[in-house]
Structures are given as structure tokens and as C-alpha cells.
Amino acid sequence: MNQQLIMQQVTRPPMAIGIIAVCVVVFLLHNISAQLALWPLYSNYFQPWQLITYAFLHGGFNHLFFNMFALWMFGLPIEKIWGSRKFAQYYFVCVLGAGLIQLLVQYISGNVYPTIGASGAVFGLLLAYGVMWPNAKLFLIFFPVPIKAKWFVLIYGGAELMFGVTGAMPQVAHYAHLGGLFFGAGLLWRWGWRPGMTWS
């Protein structure tokens, strides 16, 4: 797997920094247009490009800050190993996957509201980080105890599933987060990763 996942050239500046810059500019422009958010399929506002553009929009400073901090923290070391092209492929597969799962959940539930934010892709990056460096110790602001990356992925993923099933924190797109994890796992599987390599 390591040979399959490695080694393409990192662009200057790195793709992760470019994505952060675009998200910050869009935020400063007051998110430009509601037409860039991801609307349900059955609404009058859905457009195909929203499956990508929604990930560049954020609803407030905290939403932007924590997503971009995670993109910087997890994305840069991953891109350094994979190269910018493979990193971009993975990132946008997670964006697309999170959006598709969110559309499916909204179709089933009948809820009509726009979805914004890079959180689904960030969850995919967290998974990739846990796969690449499973025993790396993470010390996060909201989890002030050192924990191995592989266990953090499982705990956080389990919490998102619980929140989604119970309806806790309804303003958060929990299933979109899980969609980023799921599609990220699928791409990693295609590249040669198997869960036993990480959680053994």
C-alpha cells in the first residue's frame, strides 16, 4: 500500500493551502451566493455544481476556523506524502461523497435546507491521517487528552453516527461527515489499504 499511496510532486504552494485560501476569500466575500450551497434534489435551487462548491462555503468564523485548522493539520502532511495531484483527487472525492450522502439523507427525510462547509472532506482527511500514521498522538482543543490517531478516527466516527441516528445537534450534517469518511475509505481501499493494516 505504501508504494501505491506515495510520491508525487507537491505543488508550490501546496494544494491544501490553496483550498484554505479560497475558503477564506469566499468567507470574506460573505459566501458570494446561496446558489453555491448544496440544496436538496427536489428543491427549486439544486444545481449539479453545488456538489463541489458547497465545500468552499462556511456559516461563521468558528465553522471556517476549525475546518481550515483541520485541513492544515491533517492535509499538509498527507499532501507531502501523496503529492498534490493524489491529495486533490482524494479531497474532492470526499467532498463529492459527503454531498451525495447528504442529498440522499435529505431525500429520505424530506428536509429542505442548504448544506455548506468542508467538514465532510475534513473527516476524510482525518481517516487518511489515521491510516498513514495510526499511532501518532493527537492532542486537540476539544479533546485535551493525547490519543492515537486510529482510535480518534473510530471514536469520532462512532460519535457522528450516534448523533445522526439520535438527531442530536440537528444543525450539523452528521451524515455528510460520515459520507466523507465512507468515500475516503473506498478510495483508500482502491489504492490498497485494508482495515487490518491500521486497526490490528
N, CA and C atoms as a LAMMPS dump frame, in Angstrom:
ITEM: TIMESTEP
0
ITEM: NUMBER OF ATOMS
600
ITEM: BOX BOUNDS ff ff ff
-5.0000000000000000e+02 5.0000000000000000e+02
-5.0000000000000000e+02 5.0000000000000000e+02
-5.0000000000000000e+02 5.0000000000000000e+02
ITEM: ATOMS id mol type element x y z
1 1 1 N 0.813 -1.199 0
2 1 2 C 0 0 0
3 1 3 C 0.854 1.259 0
4 2 1 N 1.904 1.284 0.84
5 2 2 C 2.698 2.494 0.934
6 2 3 C 3.253 2.92 -0.413
7 3 1 N 3.701 1.95 -1.22
8 3 2 C 4.25 2.288 -2.521
9 3 3 C 3.168 2.807 -3.452
10 4 1 N 1.938 2.364 -3.272
11 4 2 C 0.858 2.82 -4.114
12 4 3 C 0.404 4.222 -3.739
13 5 1 N 0.509 4.561 -2.444
14 5 2 C -0.004 5.843 -1.986
15 5 3 C 1.011 6.965 -2.102
16 6 1 N 2.268 6.639 -2.341
17 6 2 C 3.325 7.628 -2.254
18 6 3 C 3.584 8.236 -3.626
19 7 1 N 3.903 9.483 -3.554
20 7 2 C 5.037 10.055 -4.168
21 7 3 C 4.837 10.728 -5.479
22 8 1 N 4.149 11.714 -5.341
23 8 2 C 4.07 12.606 -6.466
24 8 3 C 4.461 13.978 -5.965
25 9 1 N 4.794 14.823 -6.863
26 9 2 C 5.356 16.117 -6.5
27 9 3 C 4.303 17.018 -5.874
28 10 1 N 4.701 17.714 -4.819
29 10 2 C 3.839 18.703 -4.193
30 10 3 C 4.006 20.022 -4.932
31 11 1 N 2.885 20.625 -5.285
32 11 2 C 2.938 21.908 -5.977
33 11 3 C 3.334 23.002 -5
34 12 1 N 3.715 24.125 -5.521
35 12 2 C 4.045 25.299 -4.711
36 12 3 C 3.105 26.433 -5.09
37 13 1 N 2.251 26.916 -4.177
38 13 2 C 2.06 26.411 -2.822
39 13 3 C 1.286 25.097 -2.825
40 14 1 N 1.289 24.374 -1.703
41 14 2 C 0.552 23.11 -1.651
42 14 3 C -0.93 23.312 -1.934
43 15 1 N -1.56 22.284 -2.474
44 15 2 C -2.982 22.321 -2.773
45 15 3 C -3.803 22.622 -1.525
46 16 1 N -3.402 22.053 -0.384
47 16 2 C -4.145 22.282 0.856
48 16 3 C -4.184 23.767 1.204
49 17 1 N -3.069 24.454 1.033
50 17 2 C -3.028 25.889 1.312
51 17 3 C -3.902 26.645 0.321
52 18 1 N -3.912 26.215 -0.928
53 18 2 C -4.764 26.843 -1.926
54 18 3 C -6.239 26.719 -1.578
55 19 1 N -6.65 25.539 -1.107
56 19 2 C -8.045 25.341 -0.714
57 19 3 C -8.397 26.228 0.473
58 20 1 N -7.494 26.301 1.441
59 20 2 C -7.715 27.177 2.596
60 20 3 C -7.883 28.622 2.138
61 21 1 N -7.027 29.069 1.239
62 21 2 C -7.087 30.455 0.757
63 21 3 C -8.416 30.745 0.07
64 22 1 N -8.873 29.825 -0.764
65 22 2 C -10.151 30.02 -1.456
66 22 3 C -11.296 30.093 -0.45
67 23 1 N -11.297 29.213 0.541
68 23 2 C -12.355 29.227 1.549
69 23 3 C -12.371 30.533 2.328
70 24 1 N -11.202 31.045 2.661
71 24 2 C -11.116 32.31 3.391
72 24 3 C -11.623 33.463 2.532
73 25 1 N -11.222 33.505 1.266
74 25 2 C -11.682 34.577 0.377
75 25 3 C -13.195 34.536 0.205
76 26 1 N -13.731 33.337 -0.006
77 26 2 C -15.18 33.193 -0.159
78 26 3 C -15.892 33.658 1.112
79 27 1 N -15.343 33.313 2.27
80 27 2 C -15.948 33.738 3.526
81 27 3 C -15.935 35.265 3.652
82 28 1 N -14.828 35.891 3.289
83 28 2 C -14.727 37.343 3.377
84 28 3 C -15.663 38.041 2.398
85 29 1 N -16.007 37.338 1.32
86 29 2 C -16.966 37.877 0.35
87 29 3 C -18.402 37.526 0.74
88 30 1 N -18.587 37.12 1.992
89 30 2 C -19.908 36.765 2.522
90 30 3 C -20.537 35.622 1.742
91 31 1 N -19.69 34.657 1.417
92 31 2 C -20.121 33.415 0.783
93 31 3 C -20.665 33.587 -0.632
94 32 1 N -20.529 34.768 -1.191
95 32 2 C -20.814 35.058 -2.593
96 32 3 C -22.282 34.853 -2.959
97 33 1 N -22.78 33.631 -2.918
98 33 2 C -24.138 33.371 -3.384
99 33 3 C -24.678 32.105 -2.758
100 34 1 N -25.963 32.152 -2.389
101 34 2 C -26.615 30.962 -1.851
102 34 3 C -26.703 29.853 -2.891
103 35 1 N -26.539 30.186 -4.155
104 35 2 C -26.59 29.178 -5.214
105 35 3 C -25.373 28.255 -5.194
106 36 1 N -24.362 28.593 -4.411
107 36 2 C -23.19 27.728 -4.291
108 36 3 C -23.359 26.683 -3.19
109 37 1 N -24.328 26.892 -2.31
110 37 2 C -24.621 25.912 -1.266
111 37 3 C -25.289 24.686 -1.884
112 38 1 N -25.272 23.573 -1.158
113 38 2 C -25.866 22.34 -1.65
114 38 3 C -27.322 22.259 -1.196
115 39 1 N -28.236 22.358 -2.166
116 39 2 C -29.664 22.282 -1.882
117 39 3 C -30.174 20.885 -2.226
118 40 1 N -31.252 20.441 -1.579
119 40 2 C -31.821 19.119 -1.875
120 40 3 C -32.23 18.981 -3.339
121 41 1 N -32.24 17.759 -3.827
122 41 2 C -32.565 17.494 -5.228
123 41 3 C -33.949 17.996 -5.6
124 42 1 N -34.903 17.868 -4.696
125 42 2 C -36.285 18.206 -5.009
126 42 3 C -36.602 19.682 -4.774
127 43 1 N -35.628 20.467 -4.358
128 43 2 C -35.858 21.898 -4.192
129 43 3 C -35.736 22.594 -5.543
130 44 1 N -36.117 23.839 -5.579
131 44 2 C -36.019 24.622 -6.814
132 44 3 C -34.632 25.205 -7.011
133 45 1 N -33.716 24.938 -6.066
134 45 2 C -32.421 25.607 -6.083
135 45 3 C -31.257 24.698 -6.43
136 46 1 N -31.497 23.38 -6.494
137 46 2 C -30.376 22.46 -6.72
138 46 3 C -29.758 22.648 -8.101
139 47 1 N -28.416 22.636 -8.124
140 47 2 C -27.641 22.64 -9.359
141 47 3 C -26.482 21.662 -9.183
142 48 1 N -26.074 20.958 -10.23
143 48 2 C -25.034 19.926 -10.088
144 48 3 C -23.718 20.437 -9.506
145 49 1 N -23.34 21.67 -9.871
146 49 2 C -22.043 22.171 -9.386
147 49 3 C -22.009 22.339 -7.864
148 50 1 N -23.181 22.386 -7.243
149 50 2 C -23.232 22.566 -5.797
150 50 3 C -22.591 21.41 -5.04
151 51 1 N -22.463 20.247 -5.694
152 51 2 C -21.825 19.096 -5.058
153 51 3 C -20.34 19.344 -4.779
154 52 1 N -19.777 20.359 -5.393
155 52 2 C -18.389 20.757 -5.121
156 52 3 C -18.337 22.102 -4.406
157 53 1 N -19.115 23.074 -4.903
158 53 2 C -18.977 24.449 -4.403
159 53 3 C -19.396 24.6 -2.948
160 54 1 N -20.298 23.726 -2.462
161 54 2 C -20.758 23.869 -1.075
162 54 3 C -19.614 23.776 -0.083
163 55 1 N -18.564 23.046 -0.454
164 55 2 C -17.455 22.811 0.474
165 55 3 C -16.568 24.039 0.651
166 56 1 N -16.767 25.07 -0.169
167 56 2 C -15.987 26.299 -0.018
168 56 3 C -16.727 27.348 0.801
169 57 1 N -17.943 27.057 1.223
170 57 2 C -18.754 28 1.981
171 57 3 C -18.76 27.619 3.457
172 58 1 N -18.796 28.634 4.322
173 58 2 C -18.862 28.381 5.765
174 58 3 C -19.78 29.404 6.41
175 59 1 N -20.478 28.947 7.454
176 59 2 C -21.528 29.761 8.034
177 59 3 C -21.09 30.752 9.089
178 60 1 N -19.893 30.659 9.563
179 60 2 C -19.409 31.569 10.591
180 60 3 C -17.923 31.385 10.798
181 61 1 N -17.341 32.257 11.616
182 61 2 C -15.889 32.21 11.805
183 61 3 C -15.446 30.882 12.418
184 62 1 N -16.159 30.409 13.441
185 62 2 C -15.757 29.159 14.08
186 62 3 C -15.831 27.982 13.106
187 63 1 N -16.885 27.95 12.306
188 63 2 C -17.033 26.905 11.299
189 63 3 C -15.848 26.917 10.345
190 64 1 N -15.503 28.091 9.88
191 64 2 C -14.359 28.234 8.971
192 64 3 C -13.054 27.88 9.67
193 65 1 N -12.835 28.416 10.861
194 65 2 C -11.557 28.245 11.538
195 65 3 C -11.255 26.782 11.814
196 66 1 N -12.21 26.057 12.381
197 66 2 C -11.932 24.675 12.763
198 66 3 C -11.765 23.775 11.538
199 67 1 N -12.529 24.035 10.485
200 67 2 C -12.336 23.247 9.267
201 67 3 C -10.978 23.523 8.635
202 68 1 N -10.598 24.789 8.573
203 68 2 C -9.326 25.13 7.948
204 68 3 C -8.145 24.701 8.815
205 69 1 N -8.311 24.777 10.13
206 69 2 C -7.257 24.287 11.02
207 69 3 C -7.031 22.794 10.808
208 70 1 N -8.134 22.038 10.7
209 70 2 C -8.02 20.593 10.47
210 70 3 C -7.433 20.304 9.094
211 71 1 N -7.805 21.099 8.086
212 71 2 C -7.242 20.929 6.752
213 71 3 C -5.74 21.184 6.766
214 72 1 N -5.324 22.176 7.501
215 72 2 C -3.892 22.476 7.632
216 72 3 C -3.18 21.364 8.422
217 73 1 N -3.782 20.941 9.531
218 73 2 C -3.146 19.972 10.433
219 73 3 C -3.012 18.598 9.784
220 74 1 N -4.064 18.137 9.124
221 74 2 C -4.059 16.799 8.547
222 74 3 C -3.713 16.803 7.064
223 75 1 N -4.144 17.846 6.356
224 75 2 C -3.962 17.865 4.911
225 75 3 C -2.526 18.047 4.462
226 76 1 N -1.79 18.943 5.127
227 76 2 C -0.418 19.216 4.689
228 76 3 C 0.493 17.999 4.78
229 77 1 N 0.512 17.266 5.906
230 77 2 C 1.387 16.08 5.938
231 77 3 C 0.952 14.996 4.953
232 78 1 N -0.362 14.861 4.725
233 78 2 C -0.829 13.883 3.75
234 78 3 C -0.377 14.275 2.353
235 79 1 N -0.543 15.545 2.014
236 79 2 C -0.133 16.01 0.679
237 79 3 C 1.368 15.867 0.477
238 80 1 N 2.138 16.062 1.542
239 80 2 C 3.588 15.923 1.439
240 80 3 C 3.977 14.51 1.025
241 81 1 N 3.217 13.518 1.485
242 81 2 C 3.499 12.124 1.15
243 81 3 C 2.895 11.748 -0.2
244 82 1 N 1.654 12.124 -0.43
245 82 2 C 0.949 11.699 -1.636
246 82 3 C 1.278 12.519 -2.867
247 83 1 N 1.616 13.782 -2.65
248 83 2 C 1.717 14.713 -3.764
249 83 3 C 0.394 15.427 -3.964
250 84 1 N 0.435 16.562 -4.646
251 84 2 C -0.739 17.418 -4.771
252 84 3 C -1.845 16.788 -5.606
253 85 1 N -1.465 16.073 -6.665
254 85 2 C -2.484 15.5 -7.543
255 85 3 C -3.311 14.447 -6.824
256 86 1 N -2.654 13.529 -6.148
257 86 2 C -3.375 12.479 -5.423
258 86 3 C -4.14 13.059 -4.245
259 87 1 N -3.562 14.043 -3.586
260 87 2 C -4.254 14.704 -2.483
261 87 3 C -5.538 15.356 -2.976
262 88 1 N -5.462 16.083 -4.094
263 88 2 C -6.651 16.748 -4.631
264 88 3 C -7.707 15.729 -5.029
265 89 1 N -7.284 14.624 -5.628
266 89 2 C -8.223 13.571 -6.008
267 89 3 C -8.961 13.051 -4.785
268 90 1 N -8.221 12.763 -3.747
269 90 2 C -8.826 12.238 -2.524
270 90 3 C -9.752 13.268 -1.887
271 91 1 N -9.28 14.501 -1.775
272 91 2 C -10.058 15.552 -1.115
273 91 3 C -11.405 15.746 -1.798
274 92 1 N -11.391 15.842 -3.115
275 92 2 C -12.639 16.144 -3.813
276 92 3 C -13.539 14.918 -3.953
277 93 1 N -12.986 13.715 -3.892
278 93 2 C -13.833 12.527 -3.778
279 93 3 C -14.588 12.56 -2.448
280 94 1 N -13.914 12.969 -1.385
281 94 2 C -14.576 13.093 -0.085
282 94 3 C -15.631 14.192 -0.099
283 95 1 N -15.331 15.319 -0.744
284 95 2 C -16.316 16.4 -0.886
285 95 3 C -17.554 15.884 -1.612
286 96 1 N -17.33 15.23 -2.743
287 96 2 C -18.433 14.708 -3.545
288 96 3 C -19.221 13.648 -2.78
289 97 1 N -18.511 12.74 -2.127
290 97 2 C -19.18 11.685 -1.369
291 97 3 C -20.019 12.234 -0.232
292 98 1 N -19.486 13.199 0.486
293 98 2 C -20.24 13.813 1.582
294 98 3 C -21.502 14.476 1.044
295 99 1 N -21.375 15.159 -0.097
296 99 2 C -22.538 15.809 -0.695
297 99 3 C -23.592 14.82 -1.149
298 100 1 N -23.177 13.718 -1.757
299 100 2 C -24.125 12.711 -2.224
300 100 3 C -24.875 12.068 -1.063
301 101 1 N -24.169 11.747 0.004
302 101 2 C -24.827 11.164 1.173
303 101 3 C -25.806 12.157 1.787
304 102 1 N -25.421 13.423 1.828
305 102 2 C -26.31 14.449 2.37
306 102 3 C -27.581 14.573 1.522
307 103 1 N -27.437 14.526 0.203
308 103 2 C -28.611 14.576 -0.672
309 103 3 C -29.52 13.378 -0.429
310 104 1 N -28.93 12.201 -0.254
311 104 2 C -29.714 11.003 -0.008
312 104 3 C -30.492 11.111 1.304
313 105 1 N -29.811 11.565 2.355
314 105 2 C -30.459 11.697 3.655
315 105 3 C -31.586 12.722 3.59
316 106 1 N -31.361 13.828 2.902
317 106 2 C -32.407 14.838 2.782
318 106 3 C -33.576 14.33 1.943
319 107 1 N -33.285 13.532 0.932
320 107 2 C -34.351 12.961 0.107
321 107 3 C -35.239 12.037 0.941
322 108 1 N -34.618 11.246 1.806
323 108 2 C -35.365 10.317 2.647
324 108 3 C -36.157 11.065 3.724
325 109 1 N -35.511 12.064 4.326
326 109 2 C -36.149 12.781 5.438
327 109 3 C -37.143 13.837 4.977
328 110 1 N -36.958 14.348 3.768
329 110 2 C -37.826 15.403 3.264
330 110 3 C -37.477 16.789 3.757
331 111 1 N -36.376 16.931 4.459
332 111 2 C -35.965 18.243 4.952
333 111 3 C -35.412 19.102 3.815
334 112 1 N -35.717 20.386 3.869
335 112 2 C -35.239 21.319 2.841
336 112 3 C -34.406 22.403 3.502
337 113 1 N -33.109 22.29 3.374
338 113 2 C -32.195 23.315 3.87
339 113 3 C -30.872 23.163 3.133
340 114 1 N -30.118 24.232 2.981
341 114 2 C -28.836 24.139 2.278
342 114 3 C -27.746 23.582 3.183
343 115 1 N -26.789 22.917 2.592
344 115 2 C -25.632 22.382 3.305
345 115 3 C -24.383 23.112 2.841
346 116 1 N -23.542 23.52 3.784
347 116 2 C -22.292 24.186 3.454
348 116 3 C -21.177 23.649 4.35
349 117 1 N -19.937 23.83 3.896
350 117 2 C -18.79 23.506 4.735
351 117 3 C -17.944 22.354 4.226
352 118 1 N -16.678 22.388 4.597
353 118 2 C -15.706 21.382 4.169
354 118 3 C -15.58 20.223 5.154
355 119 1 N -16.517 20.116 6.094
356 119 2 C -16.369 19.133 7.164
357 119 3 C -16.328 17.694 6.652
358 120 1 N -17.118 17.381 5.633
359 120 2 C -17.101 16.027 5.095
360 120 3 C -15.729 15.647 4.566
361 121 1 N -15.112 16.572 3.827
362 121 2 C -13.763 16.33 3.315
363 121 3 C -12.756 16.253 4.454
364 122 1 N -12.935 17.074 5.478
365 122 2 C -12.038 17.051 6.633
366 122 3 C -12.113 15.698 7.339
367 123 1 N -13.306 15.117 7.443
368 123 2 C -13.431 13.79 8.043
369 123 3 C -12.698 12.754 7.195
370 124 1 N -12.772 12.899 5.871
371 124 2 C -11.999 12.01 5.011
372 124 3 C -10.512 12.149 5.245
373 125 1 N -10.046 13.385 5.426
374 125 2 C -8.628 13.612 5.703
375 125 3 C -8.225 13.025 7.056
376 126 1 N -9.114 13.144 8.031
377 126 2 C -8.826 12.55 9.336
378 126 3 C -8.634 11.046 9.21
379 127 1 N -9.501 10.414 8.412
380 127 2 C -9.346 8.976 8.177
381 127 3 C -8.001 8.678 7.526
382 128 1 N -7.659 9.44 6.489
383 128 2 C -6.395 9.205 5.791
384 128 3 C -5.21 9.387 6.73
385 129 1 N -5.281 10.391 7.596
386 129 2 C -4.206 10.619 8.56
387 129 3 C -4.088 9.433 9.51
388 130 1 N -5.245 8.935 9.978
389 130 2 C -5.226 7.771 10.857
390 130 3 C -4.688 6.528 10.183
391 131 1 N -4.891 6.418 8.871
392 131 2 C -4.364 5.295 8.109
393 131 3 C -2.859 5.431 7.913
394 132 1 N -2.41 6.643 7.596
395 132 2 C -0.99 6.866 7.323
396 132 3 C -0.143 6.82 8.596
397 133 1 N -0.677 7.405 9.664
398 133 2 C 0.058 7.482 10.933
399 133 3 C -0.851 7.026 12.074
400 134 1 N -1.218 5.748 12.106
401 134 2 C -2.216 5.28 13.076
402 134 3 C -1.827 5.473 14.527
403 135 1 N -0.553 5.452 14.833
404 135 2 C -0.117 5.547 16.227
405 135 3 C 0.362 6.935 16.619
406 136 1 N 0.208 7.906 15.71
407 136 2 C 0.558 9.29 16.043
408 136 3 C -0.381 9.797 17.13
409 137 1 N 0.153 10.498 18.106
410 137 2 C -0.657 11.02 19.204
411 137 3 C -1.248 12.368 18.808
412 138 1 N -2.554 12.492 18.964
413 138 2 C -3.257 13.741 18.701
414 138 3 C -3.635 14.377 20.029
415 139 1 N -3.46 15.69 20.097
416 139 2 C -3.846 16.457 21.283
417 139 3 C -4.646 17.643 20.77
418 140 1 N -5.981 17.543 20.841
419 140 2 C -6.857 18.517 20.222
420 140 3 C -7.525 19.402 21.272
421 141 1 N -7.929 20.592 20.851
422 141 2 C -8.501 21.58 21.765
423 141 3 C -9.705 21.016 22.495
424 142 1 N -10.616 20.362 21.763
425 142 2 C -11.855 19.886 22.369
426 142 3 C -11.713 18.469 22.926
427 143 1 N -10.516 17.895 22.826
428 143 2 C -10.25 16.556 23.382
429 143 3 C -8.852 16.599 23.983
430 144 1 N -8.744 17.249 25.17
431 144 2 C -7.425 17.576 25.726
432 144 3 C -6.695 16.405 26.365
433 145 1 N -6.784 15.235 25.756
434 145 2 C -6.059 14.052 26.221
435 145 3 C -5.378 13.432 25.001
436 146 1 N -4.078 13.164 25.06
437 146 2 C -3.414 12.55 23.903
438 146 3 C -4.061 11.219 23.542
439 147 1 N -4.313 11.022 22.278
440 147 2 C -4.959 9.796 21.817
441 147 3 C -4.383 9.423 20.461
442 148 1 N -4.201 8.134 20.225
443 148 2 C -3.686 7.685 18.946
444 148 3 C -4.681 8.012 17.838
445 149 1 N -4.144 8.384 16.685
446 149 2 C -4.982 8.82 15.574
447 149 3 C -6.003 7.757 15.182
448 150 1 N -5.596 6.494 15.182
449 150 2 C -6.512 5.44 14.739
450 150 3 C -7.721 5.324 15.661
451 151 1 N -7.514 5.508 16.97
452 151 2 C -8.638 5.432 17.9
453 151 3 C -9.493 6.682 17.82
454 152 1 N -8.871 7.806 17.573
455 152 2 C -9.638 9.041 17.438
456 152 3 C -10.59 8.955 16.247
457 153 1 N -10.118 8.377 15.14
458 153 2 C -10.97 8.209 13.959
459 153 3 C -12.192 7.363 14.308
460 154 1 N -11.982 6.246 14.983
461 154 2 C -13.087 5.357 15.327
462 154 3 C -14.054 6.013 16.307
463 155 1 N -13.524 6.699 17.309
464 155 2 C -14.381 7.346 18.305
465 155 3 C -15.197 8.462 17.673
466 156 1 N -14.529 9.292 16.877
467 156 2 C -15.211 10.43 16.26
468 156 3 C -16.248 9.947 15.251
469 157 1 N -15.885 8.938 14.459
470 157 2 C -16.834 8.38 13.502
471 157 3 C -18.045 7.779 14.203
472 158 1 N -17.814 7.059 15.289
473 158 2 C -18.913 6.484 16.061
474 158 3 C -19.812 7.55 16.663
475 159 1 N -19.203 8.634 17.14
476 159 2 C -19.989 9.73 17.704
477 159 3 C -20.869 10.376 16.633
478 160 1 N -20.32 10.57 15.438
479 160 2 C -21.116 11.16 14.358
480 160 3 C -22.288 10.268 13.99
481 161 1 N -22.072 8.96 13.955
482 161 2 C -23.161 8.04 13.661
483 161 3 C -24.235 8.117 14.746
484 162 1 N -23.83 8.169 15.988
485 162 2 C -24.779 8.269 17.093
486 162 3 C -25.577 9.569 17.012
487 163 1 N -24.873 10.68 16.751
488 163 2 C -25.556 11.969 16.635
489 163 3 C -26.554 11.963 15.478
490 164 1 N -26.165 11.333 14.366
491 164 2 C -27.049 11.283 13.218
492 164 3 C -28.299 10.464 13.499
493 165 1 N -28.131 9.309 14.127
494 165 2 C -29.26 8.409 14.403
495 165 3 C -30.201 9.024 15.434
496 166 1 N -29.646 9.655 16.467
497 166 2 C -30.469 10.199 17.544
498 166 3 C -31.028 11.575 17.224
499 167 1 N -30.505 12.223 16.182
500 167 2 C -30.972 13.565 15.849
501 167 3 C -30.372 14.647 16.712
502 168 1 N -29.326 14.318 17.472
503 168 2 C -28.657 15.318 18.294
504 168 3 C -27.932 16.328 17.407
505 169 1 N -27.865 17.555 17.862
506 169 2 C -27.204 18.626 17.11
507 169 3 C -27.72 18.658 15.66
508 170 1 N -29.022 18.907 15.472
509 170 2 C -29.623 18.816 14.132
510 170 3 C -29.089 19.838 13.144
511 171 1 N -28.422 20.883 13.644
512 171 2 C -27.867 21.889 12.741
513 171 3 C -26.578 21.423 12.074
514 172 1 N -26.071 20.264 12.465
515 172 2 C -24.835 19.715 11.918
516 172 3 C -25.174 18.56 10.974
517 173 1 N -24.516 18.538 9.802
518 173 2 C -24.776 17.49 8.796
519 173 3 C -23.938 16.252 9.116
520 174 1 N -24.368 15.496 10.12
521 174 2 C -23.594 14.348 10.584
522 174 3 C -23.401 13.301 9.49
523 175 1 N -24.423 13.06 8.704
524 175 2 C -24.31 12.032 7.669
525 175 3 C -23.384 12.472 6.537
526 176 1 N -23.298 13.767 6.303
527 176 2 C -22.325 14.254 5.328
528 176 3 C -20.905 13.971 5.815
529 177 1 N -20.678 14.153 7.107
530 177 2 C -19.366 13.83 7.683
531 177 3 C -19.051 12.35 7.472
532 178 1 N -20.046 11.51 7.754
533 178 2 C -19.85 10.073 7.557
534 178 3 C -19.665 9.74 6.082
535 179 1 N -20.317 10.503 5.201
536 179 2 C -20.121 10.302 3.767
537 179 3 C -18.698 10.566 3.347
538 180 1 N -18.076 11.607 3.926
539 180 2 C -16.669 11.871 3.632
540 180 3 C -15.785 10.732 4.085
541 181 1 N -16.073 10.181 5.278
542 181 2 C -15.328 9.023 5.777
543 181 3 C -15.516 7.817 4.86
544 182 1 N -16.747 7.546 4.482
545 182 2 C -17.071 6.355 3.699
546 182 3 C -16.417 6.404 2.318
547 183 1 N -16.556 7.526 1.634
548 183 2 C -15.974 7.627 0.302
549 183 3 C -14.451 7.685 0.37
550 184 1 N -13.916 8.33 1.41
551 184 2 C -12.471 8.308 1.602
552 184 3 C -11.965 6.896 1.82
553 185 1 N -12.687 6.109 2.631
554 185 2 C -12.304 4.725 2.872
555 185 3 C -12.36 3.917 1.587
556 186 1 N -13.377 4.182 0.758
557 186 2 C -13.485 3.473 -0.511
558 186 3 C -12.314 3.739 -1.436
559 187 1 N -11.876 4.998 -1.493
560 187 2 C -10.741 5.323 -2.355
561 187 3 C -9.45 4.735 -1.789
562 188 1 N -9.282 4.8 -0.474
563 188 2 C -8.1 4.186 0.141
564 188 3 C -8.075 2.681 -0.112
565 189 1 N -9.24 2.057 -0.056
566 189 2 C -9.338 0.619 -0.351
567 189 3 C -8.882 0.349 -1.781
568 190 1 N -9.326 1.174 -2.698
569 190 2 C -8.924 1.008 -4.095
570 190 3 C -7.421 1.172 -4.26
571 191 1 N -6.819 2.008 -3.435
572 191 2 C -5.373 2.226 -3.503
573 191 3 C -4.58 1.157 -2.749
574 192 1 N -5.256 0.24 -2.084
575 192 2 C -4.548 -0.873 -1.463
576 192 3 C -4.644 -0.989 0.036
577 193 1 N -5.307 -0.031 0.689
578 193 2 C -5.421 -0.1 2.143
579 193 3 C -6.475 -1.103 2.565
580 194 1 N -6.225 -1.815 3.671
581 194 2 C -7.186 -2.696 4.296
582 194 3 C -7.243 -2.367 5.787
583 195 1 N -8.424 -2.416 6.399
584 195 2 C -8.546 -2.019 7.808
585 195 3 C -7.565 -2.718 8.736
586 196 1 N -7.228 -3.974 8.453
587 196 2 C -6.289 -4.685 9.316
588 196 3 C -4.914 -4.055 9.359
589 197 1 N -4.58 -3.249 8.36
590 197 2 C -3.289 -2.557 8.365
591 197 3 C -3.246 -1.455 9.417
592 198 1 N -4.419 -0.958 9.8
593 198 2 C -4.488 0.168 10.733
594 198 3 C -4.998 -0.27 12.101
595 199 1 N -6.099 -1.019 12.118
596 199 2 C -6.715 -1.428 13.369
597 199 3 C -6.457 -2.899 13.607
598 200 1 N -5.221 -3.206 13.949
599 200 2 C -4.835 -4.593 14.206
600 200 3 C -4.36 -4.754 15.64
